[in-house]
Amino acid sequence: MANKRFWDVIKSGDFFVIDTETTGLGDDAEVCQIAVVDNNGRTVLDTYVRPVAPIPAEATHVHGITNEMVEKAPGWAEIHVFLGAVLRQKPLLVYNAAYDLRIMSSSSRKAGVHDIGKDIADVGCVMLAYAEFWGDWNDFRRSYRWQKLSDAARQCGVGVENAHDALGDCLMTLGVVKHMANVANAETHDRYGDKS
C-alpha cells in the first residue's frame, strides 16, 4: 500500500487492524495468537492458535503465551479459511506488516494449507507510515527510524495496555492510526481553513 493509499484508507475509516503473537522471529516461526479489530475497535477475531511446533521459552518470556495455553486452541488450518475471508473484505493495517505476513505464510506452510497472506493485496504498514510521521531521520540508513509499537503509542498519548497481546497490540495500533489521522486533519484544517 503506497503512502497516499495508506492515508486514503485511514480517511475512509473502513479497514481492519491485525496483530499476531508468534513462536519466534525466524522464517520457521508460527502464529500462536491472532486478533483482528475493525476501525471502531470492535473485535472481529481474538484467539490463541495451536502451532505445529512447541512455543520456545524465549517467545513465552516475551508474550507470556505457554504451550498449555494453546493446547486446546484451534490450529492454523482450522482458522485460515475464516481469517482469509475476513481479511479480503477491507484494507488491512498492520504494525510491521512484513513480519506478520511472513509469519502467517510460515504458519500456512507448516499447516499444509493455502497461504492467505498471498491473497491480501491491500495492506498498509503502520510502522513505516508512523516512522515517517514521527520524523526521526537516520542518516546512516537513509530512512526514518522505526519506533516500537509501545513507544509509538506513548508518543501519541495512547495507553500502553496488554502489550505483546494480539488484541492489545491491535488496539494500540488503532490508537496510533487515529492519532495520525487527527493530526493530519488538524494540519489540513489549519492550512486551508474551513471551506464549508
Disulfide bonds with the S-S distance in Angstrom:
none
